[in-house]
Amino acid sequence: MKYSIICGSHRPNSQSLKTAKYIEKILLEQGDATYLLDLSDGQLPQWDESFWNADPKWEKIWAPVANQLKSSDALVVISPEYHGMASAALKNFFLFAGKDEIGHKPGLIVAVSSGMGGSYPVAELRMSSYKNTRICYLPEHLILRNSEHILNEKTEEKFLEEDRYMRERIGYTLNLLQEYARALKLVRESGVVDYTKFPNGM
């Protein structure tokens, strides 16, 4: 299996990136392949409509990312909570990524909050990022609260139980993602998907 991990933070060395690398480590230890796209590095500039017109400038920018996504079986979409919203970098990503790259592939949403928030990015991504991309989000998602205090090499005593629980929950959810990846591969290969007649969602 190959997994694309999309880190939606705008900040270098963010808690979202820490989470992405932790998830990547688990997948690699299981023998899976990974592709980690860190949106804080400016690799994807702001989308504009010239992308739809096959402007050559986008070929160099988007083609390497698109090829990685096309060869992936599933996605892990990681978003910090900025002012109660999913990150702008992630919203921008979903203007580029479409059905050809991620259609009918399972997606796991992972929200990251330094406090006790994190639910709004989950709701926003479920509501607005699937229509034309056809990404299939798992019913399960993850919300990593108190993110600065968990998934570290050394955990403070008062966060030990929360850290243990989240590590276990992440492992459980990645196992689910793997099974969805296997199942949805059958859907994509079945011949029932018709992007020619129905290119856009409703």
GUZA-82024 format. One record per residue (C-alpha): residue in three letters; x, y, z. Coordinates in Angstrom, 2 decimals. Layout:
<atoms>
+-----+---------+---------+---------+
!   r !      xx !      yy !      zz !
+-----+---------+---------+---------+
! ALA !       X !       Y !       Z !
...
+-----+---------+---------+---------+
</atoms>
This chain:
<atoms>
+-----+---------+---------+---------+
!   r !      xx !      yy !      zz !
+-----+---------+---------+---------+
! MET !    0.00 !    0.00 !    0.00 !
! LYS !    1.04 !    3.58 !   -0.60 !
! TYR !   -0.24 !    6.49 !    1.47 !
! SER !   -0.08 !   10.19 !    0.69 !
! ILE !    0.15 !   12.29 !    3.85 !
! ILE !   -0.89 !   15.90 !    3.31 !
! CYS !    0.32 !   18.25 !    6.05 !
! GLY !   -1.81 !   21.38 !    5.89 !
! SER !    0.02 !   23.65 !    8.32 !
! HIS !    1.51 !   26.91 !    7.07 !
! ARG !    4.23 !   26.76 !    9.72 !
! PRO !    7.58 !   25.00 !    9.33 !
! ASN !    8.27 !   22.45 !   12.08 !
! SER !    4.63 !   22.58 !   13.17 !
! GLN !    2.72 !   20.22 !   15.43 !
! SER !    0.88 !   19.08 !   12.30 !
! LEU !    4.19 !   18.14 !   10.69 !
! LYS !    5.23 !   16.32 !   13.87 !
! THR !    1.99 !   14.36 !   13.63 !
! ALA !    2.53 !   13.68 !    9.92 !
! LYS !    6.01 !   12.30 !   10.58 !
! TYR !    4.73 !   10.13 !   13.42 !
! ILE !    2.05 !    8.64 !   11.15 !
! GLU !    4.57 !    8.21 !    8.34 !
! LYS !    6.90 !    6.33 !   10.72 !
! ILE !    4.15 !    3.88 !   11.64 !
! LEU !    3.29 !    3.23 !    7.99 !
! LEU !    6.92 !    2.75 !    6.99 !
! GLU !    7.45 !    0.31 !    9.88 !
! GLN !    4.50 !   -1.69 !    8.52 !
! GLY !    6.27 !   -1.93 !    5.16 !
! ASP !    4.05 !    0.57 !    3.36 !
! ALA !    5.20 !    3.29 !    0.98 !
! THR !    4.54 !    6.95 !    1.80 !
! TYR !    4.55 !   10.37 !    0.20 !
! LEU !    4.63 !   13.32 !    2.59 !
! LEU !    3.51 !   16.65 !    1.14 !
! ASP !    4.37 !   19.51 !    3.50 !
! LEU !    2.31 !   22.51 !    2.40 !
! SER !    4.36 !   24.91 !    4.52 !
! ASP !    7.24 !   24.84 !    2.03 !
! GLY !    5.49 !   26.87 !   -0.67 !
! GLN !    5.60 !   24.04 !   -3.21 !
! LEU !    2.00 !   24.78 !   -4.16 !
! PRO !    1.41 !   28.45 !   -4.91 !
! GLN !   -2.05 !   29.93 !   -4.76 !
! TRP !   -4.34 !   28.33 !   -7.33 !
! ASP !   -5.72 !   30.44 !  -10.17 !
! GLU !   -7.94 !   29.62 !  -13.14 !
! SER !   -5.02 !   29.30 !  -15.55 !
! PHE !   -4.69 !   25.82 !  -14.03 !
! TRP !   -7.87 !   24.88 !  -15.92 !
! ASN !   -6.45 !   26.20 !  -19.18 !
! ALA !   -3.40 !   23.92 !  -19.23 !
! ASP !   -1.01 !   26.80 !  -18.61 !
! PRO !    2.49 !   25.23 !  -18.93 !
! LYS !    3.63 !   26.80 !  -15.65 !
! TRP !    1.48 !   24.34 !  -13.74 !
! GLU !    3.02 !   21.26 !  -15.34 !
! LYS !    6.28 !   21.67 !  -13.47 !
! ILE !    4.52 !   22.58 !  -10.22 !
! TRP !    1.64 !   20.12 !  -10.11 !
! ALA !    2.68 !   17.09 !  -12.18 !
! PRO !    5.15 !   15.68 !   -9.59 !
! VAL !    2.53 !   15.98 !   -6.84 !
! ALA !   -0.23 !   14.58 !   -9.06 !
! ASN !    1.86 !   11.55 !   -9.98 !
! GLN !    2.49 !   10.77 !   -6.30 !
! LEU !   -1.22 !   11.07 !   -5.53 !
! LYS !   -2.23 !    8.91 !   -8.50 !
! SER !    0.05 !    6.12 !   -7.34 !
! SER !   -1.32 !    6.26 !   -3.78 !
! ASP !   -4.04 !    4.01 !   -2.39 !
! ALA !   -5.17 !    6.32 !    0.43 !
! LEU !   -4.66 !    9.75 !    1.92 !
! VAL !   -4.09 !   11.14 !    5.38 !
! VAL !   -5.21 !   14.78 !    5.48 !
! ILE !   -3.80 !   16.72 !    8.44 !
! SER !   -5.12 !   20.17 !    9.35 !
! PRO !   -4.37 !   22.54 !   12.18 !
! GLU !   -7.29 !   24.60 !   13.44 !
! TYR !   -6.81 !   28.24 !   12.44 !
! HIS !   -9.53 !   30.52 !   13.85 !
! GLY !  -11.93 !   27.58 !   13.89 !
! MET !  -11.19 !   26.68 !   10.28 !
! ALA !   -9.24 !   24.20 !    8.21 !
! SER !   -6.04 !   25.74 !    6.91 !
! ALA !   -5.99 !   27.85 !    3.75 !
! ALA !   -3.14 !   25.70 !    2.44 !
! LEU !   -5.37 !   22.63 !    2.55 !
! LYS !   -8.25 !   24.40 !    0.86 !
! ASN !   -5.81 !   25.48 !   -1.84 !
! PHE !   -4.58 !   21.88 !   -2.19 !
! PHE !   -8.12 !   20.67 !   -2.89 !
! LEU !   -8.44 !   23.18 !   -5.74 !
! PHE !   -5.56 !   21.35 !   -7.44 !
! ALA !   -6.31 !   17.75 !   -6.49 !
! GLY !   -9.17 !   16.22 !   -8.41 !
! LYS !  -10.88 !   12.99 !   -9.27 !
! ASP !   -7.99 !   11.75 !  -11.40 !
! GLU !   -5.61 !   11.92 !   -8.44 !
! ILE !   -7.76 !   11.07 !   -5.42 !
! GLY !  -11.20 !   10.04 !   -6.70 !
! HIS !  -12.74 !    7.13 !   -4.80 !
! LYS !   -9.73 !    6.78 !   -2.55 !
! PRO !  -10.15 !    6.72 !    1.24 !
! GLY !   -9.12 !    9.75 !    3.23 !
! LEU !   -8.42 !    9.97 !    6.94 !
! ILE !   -8.90 !   13.42 !    8.48 !
! VAL !   -6.53 !   14.33 !   11.29 !
! ALA !   -7.15 !   17.62 !   13.10 !
! VAL !   -4.47 !   19.13 !   15.31 !
! SER !   -5.10 !   21.62 !   18.12 !
! SER !   -2.76 !   23.08 !   20.72 !
! GLY !   -5.76 !   23.34 !   23.07 !
! MET !   -9.08 !   21.55 !   23.33 !
! GLY !  -10.40 !   22.46 !   19.86 !
! GLY !   -9.98 !   20.66 !   16.57 !
! SER !  -13.52 !   19.68 !   15.59 !
! TYR !  -14.17 !   22.50 !   13.11 !
! PRO !  -11.56 !   21.46 !   10.50 !
! VAL !  -13.09 !   17.97 !   10.53 !
! ALA !  -16.55 !   19.33 !    9.81 !
! GLU !  -15.27 !   21.76 !    7.18 !
! LEU !  -13.27 !   19.15 !    5.27 !
! ARG !  -16.15 !   16.68 !    5.32 !
! MET !  -18.51 !   19.35 !    4.03 !
! SER !  -16.53 !   21.04 !    1.28 !
! SER !  -13.54 !   19.08 !   -0.02 !
! TYR !  -15.11 !   15.94 !   -1.48 !
! LYS !  -17.60 !   17.17 !   -4.12 !
! ASN !  -15.45 !   17.12 !   -7.26 !
! THR !  -12.43 !   15.33 !   -5.83 !
! ARG !  -14.57 !   12.28 !   -4.93 !
! ILE !  -12.32 !   11.60 !   -1.95 !
! CYS !  -14.07 !    9.16 !    0.42 !
! TYR !  -13.49 !   10.17 !    4.01 !
! LEU !  -13.60 !    7.44 !    6.62 !
! PRO !  -16.38 !    7.72 !    9.21 !
! GLU !  -13.52 !    7.68 !   11.72 !
! HIS !  -11.28 !   10.69 !   12.17 !
! LEU !   -8.64 !   11.82 !   14.65 !
! ILE !   -8.48 !   14.99 !   16.74 !
! LEU !   -5.15 !   15.51 !   18.47 !
! ARG !   -5.76 !   17.97 !   21.29 !
! ASN !   -2.97 !   19.39 !   23.49 !
! SER !   -0.77 !   18.54 !   20.51 !
! GLU !    2.39 !   20.07 !   21.94 !
! HIS !    2.30 !   17.58 !   24.81 !
! ILE !    1.72 !   14.29 !   22.96 !
! LEU !    3.58 !   12.16 !   20.38 !
! ASN !    6.90 !   13.43 !   21.72 !
! GLU !    9.99 !   11.42 !   22.62 !
! LYS !    9.39 !   12.26 !   26.27 !
! THR !    5.92 !   12.90 !   27.70 !
! GLU !    5.07 !   14.88 !   30.82 !
! GLU !    3.52 !   12.82 !   33.60 !
! LYS !    0.11 !   14.51 !   33.41 !
! PHE !   -0.19 !   13.80 !   29.66 !
! LEU !    0.96 !   10.16 !   29.75 !
! GLU !   -2.53 !    8.69 !   29.59 !
! GLU !   -3.62 !   11.01 !   26.79 !
! ASP !   -0.43 !   10.22 !   24.87 !
! ARG !   -0.93 !    6.48 !   25.28 !
! TYR !   -4.55 !    6.70 !   24.18 !
! MET !   -3.78 !    8.75 !   21.06 !
! ARG !   -0.97 !    6.46 !   19.97 !
! GLU !   -3.32 !    3.50 !   20.30 !
! ARG !   -6.15 !    5.32 !   18.53 !
! ILE !   -3.86 !    6.35 !   15.66 !
! GLY !   -2.76 !    2.74 !   15.20 !
! TYR !   -6.35 !    1.54 !   15.20 !
! THR !   -7.46 !    4.17 !   12.70 !
! LEU !   -4.56 !    3.49 !   10.33 !
! ASN !   -5.54 !   -0.19 !   10.33 !
! LEU !   -9.05 !    0.84 !    9.31 !
! LEU !   -7.64 !    3.08 !    6.59 !
! GLN !   -5.70 !    0.15 !    5.18 !
! GLU !   -8.84 !   -1.97 !    4.88 !
! TYR !  -10.74 !    0.87 !    3.22 !
! ALA !   -7.85 !    1.26 !    0.80 !
! ARG !   -8.13 !   -2.39 !   -0.19 !
! ALA !  -11.90 !   -2.20 !   -0.55 !
! LEU !  -12.02 !    1.01 !   -2.57 !
! LYS !   -9.37 !   -0.25 !   -4.96 !
! LEU !  -11.98 !   -2.81 !   -6.02 !
! VAL !  -14.48 !    0.00 !   -6.62 !
! ARG !  -12.02 !    1.93 !   -8.82 !
! GLU !  -11.20 !   -1.19 !  -10.80 !
! SER !  -14.83 !   -2.31 !  -11.19 !
! GLY !  -15.59 !   -0.15 !  -14.22 !
! VAL !  -18.64 !    1.48 !  -12.65 !
! VAL !  -16.96 !    4.87 !  -12.16 !
! ASP !  -17.82 !    7.14 !  -15.11 !
! TYR !  -15.97 !   10.46 !  -15.02 !
! THR !  -16.71 !   11.10 !  -18.71 !
! LYS !  -20.47 !   11.29 !  -18.28 !
! PHE !  -20.42 !   12.60 !  -14.71 !
! PRO !  -17.21 !   14.62 !  -14.27 !
! ASN !  -18.45 !   16.72 !  -11.34 !
! GLY !  -20.23 !   15.93 !   -8.12 !
! MET !  -23.66 !   17.33 !   -7.26 !
+-----+---------+---------+---------+
</atoms>
